[in-house]
Amino acid sequence: MRKFYEGGFQPAMTRREAGLILGVRENVHPEKVKEAHKKVMVANHPDAGGSHYLASKINEAKDVLLGKTKGGGSVF
């Protein structure tokens, strides 16, 4: 049986948390980050009945792992 991460989101997203969200390692190649982001986003997109909050965290995770964030965090 698969064990899932217990607990909520951190106040400021870390590379570790971003990797857990996207299902990749913290130091993965940028192409793998983009592939993982697309896969997770398709399953959780708001237009397909997913949560806006989760979609924002998925996007934030991608940005953290690609180094595109300045610590602004989620819009929520």
All heavy atoms as a GROMACS GRO file, in nm:
protein
  582
    1MET      N    1   0.084  -0.117   0.000
    1MET     CA    2   0.000   0.000   0.000
    1MET      C    3   0.089   0.124   0.000
    1MET      O    4   0.186   0.131   0.073
    1MET     CB    5  -0.091  -0.001   0.122
    1MET     CG    6  -0.187   0.113   0.124
    1MET     SD    7  -0.291   0.101   0.269
    1MET     CE    8  -0.446   0.091   0.192
    2ARG      N    9   0.056   0.223  -0.080
    2ARG     CA   10   0.135   0.344  -0.092
    2ARG      C   11   0.107   0.439   0.023
    2ARG      O   12  -0.008   0.463   0.058
    2ARG     CB   13   0.104   0.412  -0.225
    2ARG     CG   14   0.192   0.530  -0.250
    2ARG     CD   15   0.174   0.582  -0.387
    2ARG     NE   16   0.258   0.701  -0.401
    2ARG     CZ   17   0.269   0.769  -0.510
    2ARG    NH1   18   0.204   0.733  -0.617
    2ARG    NH2   19   0.346   0.874  -0.515
    3LYS      N   20   0.212   0.494   0.080
    3LYS     CA   21   0.199   0.591   0.190
    3LYS      C   22   0.208   0.732   0.134
    3LYS      O   23   0.299   0.762   0.058
    3LYS     CB   24   0.309   0.568   0.293
    3LYS     CG   25   0.304   0.667   0.405
    3LYS     CD   26   0.324   0.598   0.537
    3LYS     CE   27   0.340   0.698   0.646
    3LYS     NZ   28   0.219   0.734   0.709
    4PHE      N   29   0.117   0.816   0.170
    4PHE     CA   30   0.114   0.954   0.123
    4PHE      C   31   0.171   1.047   0.228
    4PHE      O   32   0.173   1.016   0.347
    4PHE     CB   33  -0.029   0.996   0.086
    4PHE     CG   34  -0.082   0.923  -0.033
    4PHE    CD1   35  -0.159   0.811  -0.020
    4PHE    CD2   36  -0.050   0.967  -0.161
    4PHE    CE1   37  -0.208   0.742  -0.129
    4PHE    CE2   38  -0.098   0.900  -0.272
    4PHE     CZ   39  -0.176   0.788  -0.256
    5TYR      N   40   0.216   1.161   0.185
    5TYR     CA   41   0.271   1.264   0.273
    5TYR      C   42   0.162   1.312   0.367
    5TYR      O   43   0.053   1.349   0.323
    5TYR     CB   44   0.323   1.380   0.189
    5TYR     CG   45   0.376   1.494   0.268
    5TYR    CD1   46   0.499   1.485   0.333
    5TYR    CD2   47   0.305   1.613   0.279
    5TYR    CE1   48   0.548   1.590   0.406
    5TYR    CE2   49   0.354   1.718   0.352
    5TYR     CZ   50   0.475   1.707   0.415
    5TYR     OH   51   0.524   1.811   0.488
    6GLU      N   52   0.191   1.311   0.496
    6GLU     CA   53   0.094   1.357   0.595
    6GLU      C   54   0.126   1.500   0.633
    6GLU      O   55   0.238   1.532   0.670
    6GLU     CB   56   0.099   1.268   0.719
    6GLU     CG   57   0.053   1.127   0.690
    6GLU     CD   58   0.060   1.038   0.812
    6GLU    OE1   59   0.071   1.089   0.925
    6GLU    OE2   60   0.056   0.916   0.793
    7GLY      N   61   0.030   1.587   0.622
    7GLY     CA   62   0.051   1.726   0.660
    7GLY      C   63   0.010   1.820   0.548
    7GLY      O   64  -0.009   1.780   0.434
    8GLY      N   65   0.000   1.946   0.582
    8GLY     CA   66  -0.038   2.048   0.486
    8GLY      C   67   0.082   2.108   0.416
    8GLY      O   68   0.194   2.057   0.424
    9PHE      N   69   0.057   2.219   0.349
    9PHE     CA   70   0.163   2.289   0.278
    9PHE      C   71   0.244   2.375   0.374
    9PHE      O   72   0.193   2.424   0.474
    9PHE     CB   73   0.103   2.379   0.169
    9PHE     CG   74   0.035   2.302   0.060
    9PHE    CD1   75  -0.102   2.302   0.048
    9PHE    CD2   76   0.109   2.229  -0.031
    9PHE    CE1   77  -0.166   2.232  -0.054
    9PHE    CE2   78   0.048   2.157  -0.133
    9PHE     CZ   79  -0.090   2.159  -0.144
   10GLN      N   80   0.372   2.394   0.341
   10GLN     CA   81   0.460   2.480   0.420
   10GLN      C   82   0.426   2.626   0.391
   10GLN      O   83   0.376   2.658   0.283
   10GLN     CB   84   0.606   2.454   0.383
   10GLN     CG   85   0.652   2.312   0.406
   10GLN     CD   86   0.649   2.274   0.552
   10GLN    OE1   87   0.689   2.353   0.638
   10GLN    NE2   88   0.597   2.158   0.582
   11PRO      N   89   0.454   2.720   0.484
   11PRO     CA   90   0.427   2.862   0.459
   11PRO      C   91   0.500   2.916   0.335
   11PRO      O   92   0.444   2.990   0.257
   11PRO     CB   93   0.476   2.931   0.586
   11PRO     CG   94   0.477   2.825   0.690
   11PRO     CD   95   0.504   2.696   0.618
   12ALA      N   96   0.627   2.877   0.320
   12ALA     CA   97   0.704   2.912   0.200
   12ALA      C   98   0.749   2.781   0.137
   12ALA      O   99   0.811   2.697   0.203
   12ALA     CB  100   0.825   2.997   0.237
   13MET      N  101   0.717   2.760   0.010
   13MET     CA  102   0.746   2.633  -0.054
   13MET      C  103   0.896   2.610  -0.068
   13MET      O  104   0.969   2.698  -0.113
   13MET     CB  105   0.679   2.623  -0.191
   13MET     CG  106   0.693   2.484  -0.251
   13MET     SD  107   0.603   2.460  -0.404
   13MET     CE  108   0.434   2.474  -0.346
   14THR      N  109   0.938   2.492  -0.031
   14THR     CA  110   1.078   2.453  -0.044
   14THR      C  111   1.094   2.364  -0.168
   14THR      O  112   0.995   2.315  -0.224
   14THR     CB  113   1.124   2.372   0.079
   14THR    OG1  114   1.045   2.252   0.086
   14THR    CG2  115   1.108   2.453   0.207
   15ARG      N  116   1.217   2.340  -0.208
   15ARG     CA  117   1.243   2.250  -0.321
   15ARG      C  118   1.195   2.108  -0.287
   15ARG      O  119   1.145   2.038  -0.374
   15ARG     CB  120   1.391   2.251  -0.358
   15ARG     CG  121   1.436   2.382  -0.421
   15ARG     CD  122   1.580   2.377  -0.467
   15ARG     NE  123   1.604   2.278  -0.570
   15ARG     CZ  124   1.578   2.293  -0.700
   15ARG    NH1  125   1.528   2.406  -0.743
   15ARG    NH2  126   1.603   2.197  -0.786
   16ARG      N  127   1.209   2.069  -0.162
   16ARG     CA  128   1.164   1.937  -0.119
   16ARG      C  129   1.012   1.924  -0.137
   16ARG      O  130   0.963   1.826  -0.192
   16ARG     CB  131   1.202   1.911   0.027
   16ARG     CG  132   1.155   1.776   0.077
   16ARG     CD  133   1.195   1.753   0.224
   16ARG     NE  134   1.152   1.623   0.269
   16ARG     CZ  135   1.030   1.594   0.313
   16ARG    NH1  136   0.939   1.688   0.319
   16ARG    NH2  137   0.999   1.472   0.352
   17GLU      N  138   0.940   2.024  -0.088
   17GLU     CA  139   0.794   2.021  -0.100
   17GLU      C  140   0.752   2.025  -0.247
   17GLU      O  141   0.660   1.954  -0.288
   17GLU     CB  142   0.731   2.137  -0.024
   17GLU     CG  143   0.581   2.136  -0.028
   17GLU     CD  144   0.516   2.249   0.049
   17GLU    OE1  145   0.574   2.359   0.055
   17GLU    OE2  146   0.408   2.226   0.103
   18ALA      N  147   0.820   2.106  -0.327
   18ALA     CA  148   0.788   2.115  -0.469
   18ALA      C  149   0.807   1.979  -0.537
   18ALA      O  150   0.724   1.937  -0.618
   18ALA     CB  151   0.876   2.220  -0.536
   19GLY      N  152   0.914   1.910  -0.501
   19GLY     CA  153   0.938   1.777  -0.556
   19GLY      C  154   0.830   1.678  -0.515
   19GLY      O  155   0.786   1.595  -0.596
   20LEU      N  156   0.786   1.686  -0.390
   20LEU     CA  157   0.678   1.598  -0.344
   20LEU      C  158   0.549   1.624  -0.420
   20LEU      O  159   0.476   1.531  -0.454
   20LEU     CB  160   0.656   1.617  -0.194
   20LEU     CG  161   0.762   1.561  -0.101
   20LEU    CD1  162   0.739   1.610   0.042
   20LEU    CD2  163   0.763   1.409  -0.105
   21ILE      N  164   0.520   1.750  -0.446
   21ILE     CA  165   0.396   1.785  -0.517
   21ILE      C  166   0.398   1.730  -0.659
   21ILE      O  167   0.299   1.675  -0.708
   21ILE     CB  168   0.376   1.938  -0.518
   21ILE    CG1  169   0.342   1.985  -0.378
   21ILE    CG2  170   0.267   1.978  -0.618
   21ILE    CD1  171   0.344   2.136  -0.360
   22LEU      N  172   0.512   1.745  -0.727
   22LEU     CA  173   0.521   1.702  -0.866
   22LEU      C  174   0.565   1.555  -0.882
   22LEU      O  175   0.561   1.502  -0.992
   22LEU     CB  176   0.617   1.792  -0.943
   22LEU     CG  177   0.573   1.938  -0.957
   22LEU    CD1  178   0.676   2.016  -1.035
   22LEU    CD2  179   0.437   1.948  -1.024
   23GLY      N  180   0.607   1.494  -0.772
   23GLY     CA  181   0.648   1.354  -0.779
   23GLY      C  182   0.784   1.333  -0.844
   23GLY      O  183   0.806   1.232  -0.911
   24VAL      N  184   0.874   1.430  -0.826
   24VAL     CA  185   1.009   1.421  -0.881
   24VAL      C  186   1.111   1.452  -0.771
   24VAL      O  187   1.075   1.502  -0.665
   24VAL     CB  188   1.031   1.519  -1.000
   24VAL    CG1  189   0.938   1.484  -1.115
   24VAL    CG2  190   1.010   1.663  -0.956
   25ARG      N  191   1.238   1.425  -0.799
   25ARG     CA  192   1.345   1.459  -0.705
   25ARG      C  193   1.373   1.609  -0.712
   25ARG      O  194   1.343   1.674  -0.812
   25ARG     CB  195   1.471   1.381  -0.737
   25ARG     CG  196   1.454   1.232  -0.715
   25ARG     CD  197   1.587   1.162  -0.735
   25ARG     NE  198   1.572   1.019  -0.725
   25ARG     CZ  199   1.587   0.951  -0.612
   25ARG    NH1  200   1.618   1.012  -0.502
   25ARG    NH2  201   1.572   0.821  -0.611
   26GLU      N  202   1.434   1.661  -0.608
   26GLU     CA  203   1.462   1.805  -0.599
   26GLU      C  204   1.558   1.854  -0.707
   26GLU      O  205   1.550   1.968  -0.748
   26GLU     CB  206   1.522   1.838  -0.462
   26GLU     CG  207   1.430   1.811  -0.348
   26GLU     CD  208   1.499   1.826  -0.213
   26GLU    OE1  209   1.583   1.916  -0.200
   26GLU    OE2  210   1.470   1.746  -0.124
   27ASN      N  211   1.649   1.768  -0.752
   27ASN     CA  212   1.752   1.810  -0.847
   27ASN      C  213   1.730   1.750  -0.986
   27ASN      O  214   1.826   1.724  -1.058
   27ASN     CB  215   1.890   1.773  -0.793
   27ASN     CG  216   1.903   1.624  -0.766
   27ASN    OD1  217   1.805   1.551  -0.777
   27ASN    ND2  218   2.021   1.580  -0.729
   28VAL      N  219   1.608   1.729  -1.024
   28VAL     CA  220   1.575   1.667  -1.152
   28VAL      C  221   1.598   1.766  -1.267
   28VAL      O  222   1.596   1.888  -1.249
   28VAL     CB  223   1.428   1.616  -1.150
   28VAL    CG1  224   1.330   1.730  -1.152
   28VAL    CG2  225   1.402   1.520  -1.262
   29HIS      N  226   1.619   1.713  -1.387
   29HIS     CA  227   1.639   1.794  -1.509
   29HIS      C  228   1.512   1.876  -1.536
   29HIS      O  229   1.400   1.827  -1.516
   29HIS     CB  230   1.668   1.700  -1.626
   29HIS     CG  231   1.713   1.770  -1.748
   29HIS    ND1  232   1.626   1.823  -1.840
   29HIS    CD2  233   1.837   1.798  -1.793
   29HIS    CE1  234   1.693   1.880  -1.937
   29HIS    NE2  235   1.824   1.866  -1.911
   30PRO      N  236   1.528   2.000  -1.585
   30PRO     CA  237   1.412   2.086  -1.612
   30PRO      C  238   1.306   2.024  -1.702
   30PRO      O  239   1.186   2.048  -1.683
   30PRO     CB  240   1.474   2.210  -1.676
   30PRO     CG  241   1.612   2.216  -1.620
   30PRO     CD  242   1.655   2.073  -1.604
   31GLU      N  243   1.345   1.943  -1.798
   31GLU     CA  244   1.246   1.878  -1.886
   31GLU      C  245   1.157   1.782  -1.807
   31GLU      O  246   1.038   1.773  -1.833
   31GLU     CB  247   1.314   1.805  -2.002
   31GLU     CG  248   1.357   1.897  -2.113
   31GLU     CD  249   1.242   1.978  -2.171
   31GLU    OE1  250   1.134   1.922  -2.200
   31GLU    OE2  251   1.260   2.100  -2.186
   32LYS      N  252   1.214   1.713  -1.711
   32LYS     CA  253   1.136   1.621  -1.627
   32LYS      C  254   1.038   1.699  -1.539
   32LYS      O  255   0.928   1.654  -1.513
   32LYS     CB  256   1.227   1.535  -1.540
   32LYS     CG  257   1.311   1.438  -1.618
   32LYS     CD  258   1.226   1.326  -1.671
   32LYS     CE  259   1.315   1.223  -1.740
   32LYS     NZ  260   1.235   1.117  -1.802
   33VAL      N  261   1.080   1.818  -1.493
   33VAL     CA  262   0.991   1.904  -1.414
   33VAL      C  263   0.871   1.943  -1.499
   33VAL      O  264   0.756   1.935  -1.454
   33VAL     CB  265   1.065   2.030  -1.363
   33VAL    CG1  266   0.967   2.128  -1.299
   33VAL    CG2  267   1.175   1.993  -1.266
   34LYS      N  268   0.896   1.984  -1.623
   34LYS     CA  269   0.787   2.026  -1.712
   34LYS      C  270   0.692   1.910  -1.743
   34LYS      O  271   0.571   1.929  -1.746
   34LYS     CB  272   0.846   2.085  -1.841
   34LYS     CG  273   0.917   2.216  -1.817
   34LYS     CD  274   0.984   2.266  -1.943
   34LYS     CE  275   1.067   2.389  -1.914
   34LYS     NZ  276   1.143   2.434  -2.032
   35GLU      N  277   0.749   1.792  -1.766
   35GLU     CA  278   0.665   1.674  -1.792
   35GLU      C  279   0.579   1.640  -1.671
   35GLU      O  280   0.459   1.613  -1.684
   35GLU     CB  281   0.753   1.553  -1.826
   35GLU     CG  282   0.820   1.560  -1.960
   35GLU     CD  283   0.919   1.446  -1.982
   35GLU    OE1  284   0.912   1.344  -1.908
   35GLU    OE2  285   1.004   1.460  -2.071
   36ALA      N  286   0.640   1.641  -1.553
   36ALA     CA  287   0.566   1.610  -1.430
   36ALA      C  288   0.458   1.715  -1.404
   36ALA      O  289   0.346   1.680  -1.366
   36ALA     CB  290   0.662   1.602  -1.312
   37HIS      N  291   0.491   1.842  -1.428
   37HIS     CA  292   0.393   1.949  -1.408
   37HIS      C  293   0.271   1.928  -1.497
   37HIS      O  294   0.158   1.937  -1.452
   37HIS     CB  295   0.458   2.086  -1.437
   37HIS     CG  296   0.362   2.198  -1.437
   37HIS    ND1  297   0.302   2.244  -1.552
   37HIS    CD2  298   0.310   2.272  -1.336
   37HIS    CE1  299   0.221   2.343  -1.522
   37HIS    NE2  300   0.223   2.362  -1.391
   38LYS      N  301   0.296   1.897  -1.623
   38LYS     CA  302   0.186   1.877  -1.717
   38LYS      C  303   0.097   1.761  -1.673
   38LYS      O  304  -0.025   1.772  -1.673
   38LYS     CB  305   0.241   1.851  -1.858
   38LYS     CG  306   0.134   1.838  -1.961
   38LYS     CD  307   0.191   1.824  -2.100
   38LYS     CE  308   0.080   1.814  -2.203
   38LYS     NZ  309   0.130   1.803  -2.339
   39LYS      N  310   0.159   1.651  -1.633
   39LYS     CA  311   0.085   1.532  -1.590
   39LYS      C  312  -0.002   1.561  -1.467
   39LYS      O  313  -0.120   1.526  -1.464
   39LYS     CB  314   0.183   1.419  -1.559
   39LYS     CG  315   0.120   1.290  -1.518
   39LYS     CD  316   0.225   1.185  -1.493
   39LYS     CE  317   0.163   1.056  -1.444
   39LYS     NZ  318   0.263   0.954  -1.415
   40VAL      N  319   0.056   1.628  -1.368
   40VAL     CA  320  -0.018   1.657  -1.245
   40VAL      C  321  -0.125   1.763  -1.271
   40VAL      O  322  -0.236   1.755  -1.219
   40VAL     CB  323   0.078   1.701  -1.133
   40VAL    CG1  324   0.003   1.745  -1.010
   40VAL    CG2  325   0.174   1.588  -1.099
   41MET      N  326  -0.094   1.861  -1.357
   41MET     CA  327  -0.190   1.968  -1.384
   41MET      C  328  -0.311   1.917  -1.462
   41MET      O  329  -0.424   1.960  -1.436
   41MET     CB  330  -0.122   2.082  -1.460
   41MET     CG  331  -0.212   2.202  -1.479
   41MET     SD  332  -0.281   2.269  -1.326
   41MET     CE  333  -0.152   2.379  -1.279
   42VAL      N  334  -0.289   1.826  -1.554
   42VAL     CA  335  -0.401   1.769  -1.630
   42VAL      C  336  -0.501   1.704  -1.535
   42VAL      O  337  -0.622   1.718  -1.551
   42VAL     CB  338  -0.350   1.669  -1.736
   42VAL    CG1  339  -0.462   1.582  -1.789
   42VAL    CG2  340  -0.282   1.743  -1.850
   43ALA      N  341  -0.449   1.637  -1.434
   43ALA     CA  342  -0.537   1.567  -1.338
   43ALA      C  343  -0.604   1.662  -1.240
   43ALA      O  344  -0.704   1.625  -1.178
   43ALA     CB  345  -0.456   1.463  -1.261
   44ASN      N  346  -0.551   1.783  -1.223
   44ASN     CA  347  -0.603   1.874  -1.121
   44ASN      C  348  -0.645   2.011  -1.174
   44ASN      O  349  -0.666   2.103  -1.095
   44ASN     CB  350  -0.495   1.895  -1.013
   44ASN     CG  351  -0.471   1.769  -0.935
   44ASN    OD1  352  -0.547   1.732  -0.848
   44ASN    ND2  353  -0.362   1.701  -0.968
   45HIS      N  354  -0.659   2.027  -1.304
   45HIS     CA  355  -0.689   2.158  -1.361
   45HIS      C  356  -0.831   2.203  -1.323
   45HIS      O  357  -0.925   2.124  -1.328
   45HIS     CB  358  -0.675   2.154  -1.513
   45HIS     CG  359  -0.663   2.290  -1.572
   45HIS    ND1  360  -0.771   2.370  -1.596
   45HIS    CD2  361  -0.554   2.361  -1.610
   45HIS    CE1  362  -0.731   2.485  -1.646
   45HIS    NE2  363  -0.599   2.482  -1.656
   46PRO      N  364  -0.845   2.330  -1.286
   46PRO     CA  365  -0.978   2.381  -1.248
   46PRO      C  366  -1.084   2.366  -1.358
   46PRO      O  367  -1.202   2.344  -1.327
   46PRO     CB  368  -0.953   2.529  -1.217
   46PRO     CG  369  -0.809   2.535  -1.180
   46PRO     CD  370  -0.741   2.430  -1.264
   47ASP      N  371  -1.045   2.376  -1.484
   47ASP     CA  372  -1.142   2.361  -1.593
   47ASP      C  373  -1.195   2.218  -1.604
   47ASP      O  374  -1.298   2.195  -1.667
   47ASP     CB  375  -1.079   2.401  -1.727
   47ASP     CG  376  -1.054   2.551  -1.736
   47ASP    OD1  377  -1.109   2.627  -1.653
   47ASP    OD2  378  -0.980   2.592  -1.828
   48ALA      N  379  -1.125   2.125  -1.542
   48ALA     CA  380  -1.167   1.985  -1.544
   48ALA      C  381  -1.223   1.943  -1.407
   48ALA      O  382  -1.228   1.825  -1.375
   48ALA     CB  383  -1.050   1.895  -1.583
   49GLY      N  384  -1.260   2.041  -1.326
   49GLY     CA  385  -1.320   2.012  -1.196
   49GLY      C  386  -1.221   2.011  -1.081
   49GLY      O  387  -1.257   1.979  -0.969
   50GLY      N  388  -1.097   2.047  -1.108
   50GLY     CA  389  -0.995   2.050  -1.003
   50GLY      C  390  -1.002   2.178  -0.922
   50GLY      O  391  -1.079   2.270  -0.951
   51SER      N  392  -0.919   2.186  -0.823
   51SER     CA  393  -0.915   2.298  -0.731
   51SER      C  394  -0.824   2.410  -0.781
   51SER      O  395  -0.711   2.383  -0.824
   51SER     CB  396  -0.866   2.249  -0.595
   51SER     OG  397  -0.820   2.354  -0.515
   52HIS      N  398  -0.870   2.534  -0.772
   52HIS     CA  399  -0.786   2.649  -0.806
   52HIS      C  400  -0.666   2.656  -0.713
   52HIS      O  401  -0.556   2.690  -0.755
   52HIS     CB  402  -0.865   2.780  -0.799
   52HIS     CG  403  -0.963   2.796  -0.910
   52HIS    ND1  404  -0.927   2.842  -1.035
   52HIS    CD2  405  -1.096   2.770  -0.916
   52HIS    CE1  406  -1.033   2.844  -1.113
   52HIS    NE2  407  -1.137   2.801  -1.043
   53TYR      N  408  -0.688   2.625  -0.586
   53TYR     CA  409  -0.581   2.630  -0.488
   53TYR      C  410  -0.472   2.528  -0.521
   53TYR      O  411  -0.353   2.561  -0.522
   53TYR     CB  412  -0.636   2.605  -0.347
   53TYR     CG  413  -0.529   2.605  -0.240
   53TYR    CD1  414  -0.466   2.723  -0.202
   53TYR    CD2  415  -0.489   2.487  -0.178
   53TYR    CE1  416  -0.367   2.723  -0.105
   53TYR    CE2  417  -0.391   2.487  -0.081
   53TYR     CZ  418  -0.331   2.605  -0.045
   53TYR     OH  419  -0.233   2.605   0.050
   54LEU      N  420  -0.512   2.403  -0.548
   54LEU     CA  421  -0.413   2.301  -0.582
   54LEU      C  422  -0.341   2.336  -0.712
   54LEU      O  423  -0.220   2.315  -0.723
   54LEU     CB  424  -0.478   2.164  -0.593
   54LEU     CG  425  -0.518   2.099  -0.462
   54LEU    CD1  426  -0.583   1.964  -0.487
   54LEU    CD2  427  -0.400   2.085  -0.369
   55ALA      N  428  -0.412   2.390  -0.809
   55ALA     CA  429  -0.349   2.430  -0.935
   55ALA      C  430  -0.243   2.537  -0.910
   55ALA      O  431  -0.134   2.534  -0.969
   55ALA     CB  432  -0.454   2.480  -1.034
   56SER      N  433  -0.271   2.630  -0.819
   56SER     CA  434  -0.173   2.735  -0.789
   56SER      C  435  -0.050   2.676  -0.720
   56SER      O  436   0.063   2.718  -0.746
   56SER     CB  437  -0.235   2.845  -0.703
   56SER     OG  438  -0.254   2.803  -0.570
   57LYS      N  439  -0.070   2.576  -0.634
   57LYS     CA  440   0.043   2.511  -0.567
   57LYS      C  441   0.125   2.427  -0.666
   57LYS      O  442   0.247   2.421  -0.657
   57LYS     CB  443  -0.005   2.423  -0.450
   57LYS     CG  444  -0.074   2.500  -0.339
   57LYS     CD  445   0.010   2.612  -0.283
   57LYS     CE  446   0.103   2.569  -0.176
   57LYS     NZ  447   0.175   2.679  -0.110
   58ILE      N  448   0.060   2.365  -0.761
   58ILE     CA  449   0.130   2.288  -0.865
   58ILE      C  450   0.216   2.382  -0.949
   58ILE      O  451   0.332   2.353  -0.979
   58ILE     CB  452   0.030   2.209  -0.951
   58ILE    CG1  453  -0.040   2.102  -0.867
   58ILE    CG2  454   0.097   2.149  -1.074
   58ILE    CD1  455  -0.164   2.042  -0.929
   59ASN      N  456   0.159   2.496  -0.987
   59ASN     CA  457   0.234   2.594  -1.065
   59ASN      C  458   0.351   2.651  -0.984
   59ASN      O  459   0.460   2.671  -1.036
   59ASN     CB  460   0.144   2.708  -1.113
   59ASN     CG  461   0.054   2.663  -1.227
   59ASN    OD1  462   0.090   2.577  -1.305
   59ASN    ND2  463  -0.064   2.723  -1.234
   60GLU      N  464   0.328   2.675  -0.856
   60GLU     CA  465   0.433   2.726  -0.769
   60GLU      C  466   0.546   2.623  -0.756
   60GLU      O  467   0.664   2.659  -0.758
   60GLU     CB  468   0.375   2.758  -0.631
   60GLU     CG  469   0.475   2.820  -0.536
   60GLU     CD  470   0.416   2.850  -0.399
   60GLU    OE1  471   0.297   2.827  -0.376
   60GLU    OE2  472   0.494   2.896  -0.313
   61ALA      N  473   0.510   2.495  -0.747
   61ALA     CA  474   0.610   2.389  -0.737
   61ALA      C  475   0.698   2.387  -0.862
   61ALA      O  476   0.821   2.376  -0.853
   61ALA     CB  477   0.542   2.254  -0.717
   62LYS      N  478   0.636   2.400  -0.978
   62LYS     CA  479   0.713   2.404  -1.103
   62LYS      C  480   0.809   2.522  -1.102
   62LYS      O  481   0.927   2.509  -1.134
   62LYS     CB  482   0.620   2.414  -1.224
   62LYS     CG  483   0.695   2.423  -1.357
   62LYS     CD  484   0.604   2.452  -1.473
   62LYS     CE  485   0.565   2.597  -1.467
   62LYS     NZ  486   0.501   2.648  -1.586
   63ASP      N  487   0.759   2.639  -1.063
   63ASP     CA  488   0.842   2.759  -1.060
   63ASP      C  489   0.959   2.745  -0.962
   63ASP      O  490   1.071   2.787  -0.993
   63ASP     CB  491   0.758   2.882  -1.025
   63ASP     CG  492   0.661   2.920  -1.136
   63ASP    OD1  493   0.678   2.873  -1.250
   63ASP    OD2  494   0.568   2.997  -1.106
   64VAL      N  495   0.934   2.686  -0.847
   64VAL     CA  496   1.041   2.668  -0.748
   64VAL      C  497   1.150   2.578  -0.804
   64VAL      O  498   1.269   2.609  -0.795
   64VAL     CB  499   0.984   2.611  -0.616
   64VAL    CG1  500   1.095   2.560  -0.526
   64VAL    CG2  501   0.902   2.716  -0.544
   65LEU      N  502   1.111   2.467  -0.865
   65LEU     CA  503   1.210   2.373  -0.917
   65LEU      C  504   1.284   2.426  -1.039
   65LEU      O  505   1.397   2.387  -1.065
   65LEU     CB  506   1.145   2.238  -0.948
   65LEU     CG  507   1.101   2.158  -0.826
   65LEU    CD1  508   1.032   2.029  -0.869
   65LEU    CD2  509   1.219   2.128  -0.735
   66LEU      N  510   1.219   2.515  -1.114
   66LEU     CA  511   1.286   2.574  -1.231
   66LEU      C  512   1.359   2.703  -1.196
   66LEU      O  513   1.419   2.766  -1.283
   66LEU     CB  514   1.182   2.600  -1.343
   66LEU     CG  515   1.119   2.476  -1.404
   66LEU    CD1  516   1.016   2.516  -1.508
   66LEU    CD2  517   1.224   2.384  -1.465
   67GLY      N  518   1.351   2.744  -1.069
   67GLY     CA  519   1.420   2.865  -1.026
   67GLY      C  520   1.355   2.993  -1.074
   67GLY      O  521   1.422   3.095  -1.086
   68LYS      N  522   1.225   2.990  -1.099
   68LYS     CA  523   1.155   3.107  -1.151
   68LYS      C  524   1.076   3.182  -1.046
   68LYS      O  525   0.997   3.269  -1.079
   68LYS     CB  526   1.058   3.065  -1.263
   68LYS     CG  527   1.127   3.010  -1.385
   68LYS     CD  528   1.027   2.978  -1.491
   68LYS     CE  529   1.095   2.929  -1.617
   68LYS     NZ  530   0.996   2.899  -1.721
   69THR      N  531   1.097   3.151  -0.920
   69THR     CA  532   1.020   3.217  -0.815
   69THR      C  533   1.111   3.304  -0.730
   69THR      O  534   1.227   3.273  -0.713
   69THR     CB  535   0.945   3.115  -0.728
   69THR    OG1  536   0.862   3.184  -0.636
   69THR    CG2  537   1.038   3.025  -0.652
   70LYS      N  538   1.054   3.410  -0.680
   70LYS     CA  539   1.128   3.499  -0.590
   70LYS      C  540   1.068   3.496  -0.451
   70LYS      O  541   1.077   3.590  -0.376
   70LYS     CB  542   1.127   3.641  -0.646
   70LYS     CG  543   1.197   3.652  -0.779
   70LYS     CD  544   1.226   3.794  -0.814
   70LYS     CE  545   1.270   3.802  -0.955
   70LYS     NZ  546   1.392   3.829  -0.992
   71GLY      N  547   1.002   3.386  -0.419
   71GLY     CA  548   0.945   3.370  -0.284
   71GLY      C  549   0.812   3.437  -0.264
   71GLY      O  550   0.769   3.459  -0.153
   72GLY      N  551   0.741   3.470  -0.373
   72GLY     CA  552   0.612   3.534  -0.362
   72GLY      C  553   0.505   3.444  -0.306
   72GLY      O  554   0.410   3.488  -0.244
   73GLY      N  555   0.520   3.314  -0.327
   73GLY     CA  556   0.424   3.218  -0.273
   73GLY      C  557   0.298   3.211  -0.353
   73GLY      O  558   0.283   3.270  -0.459
   74SER      N  559   0.202   3.139  -0.300
   74SER     CA  560   0.074   3.118  -0.363
   74SER      C  561  -0.012   3.242  -0.356
   74SER      O  562   0.003   3.324  -0.266
   74SER     CB  563   0.003   3.001  -0.292
   74SER     OG  564  -0.128   2.987  -0.339
   75VAL      N  565  -0.106   3.256  -0.450
   75VAL     CA  566  -0.198   3.369  -0.446
   75VAL      C  567  -0.302   3.350  -0.338
   75VAL      O  568  -0.376   3.443  -0.308
   75VAL     CB  569  -0.269   3.388  -0.583
   75VAL    CG1  570  -0.168   3.424  -0.689
   75VAL    CG2  571  -0.348   3.265  -0.623
   76PHE      N  572  -0.310   3.232  -0.278
   76PHE     CA  573  -0.410   3.206  -0.173
   76PHE      C  574  -0.352   3.225  -0.038
   76PHE      O  575  -0.257   3.190   0.007
   76PHE     CB  576  -0.467   3.064  -0.187
   76PHE     CG  577  -0.551   3.050  -0.311
   76PHE    CD1  578  -0.497   2.996  -0.427
   76PHE    CD2  579  -0.681   3.092  -0.313
   76PHE    CE1  580  -0.573   2.983  -0.541
   76PHE    CE2  581  -0.758   3.080  -0.426
   76PHE     CZ  582  -0.704   3.025  -0.542
   0.00000   0.00000   0.00000
